[in-house]
């Protein structure tokens, strides 16, 4: 006697059972949600790549070095004279880039700050320190 063909045997060969209508509706919504999100992700990636290309094309080229940079010969230290008023005594100094700030006590007992530009090799500022 032949065995009756069960429904499970029909779908065992690679075909899937059809989903009930509620599960099919949820699956369709999930697939649509996934497609929309992947599309947005792809669009955002294209915007980022476009921005990088735009920045790379419009970036300013490496021009000549600015005039403020000190070009010292290799192996030789910079040297020069900084002229302060007669009788001035250096209290402290500070270097920032090519600018040297010198705090000095003057001969008359006052104090002043002198700003020297190393690249231009000249004094560019003098500020008296006074009490109010």
Secondary structure by P-SEA (a helix, b strand, c coil): ccccccccccccccccccccaaaaaaaaaaaaaaaaaaaaaaaaaaaaaaaaaaaaaaccccccccccbbbbcccccbbbbbbcccccccccccccccbbbbbccccccbbbbbbbbcccccccbbbbbbcc
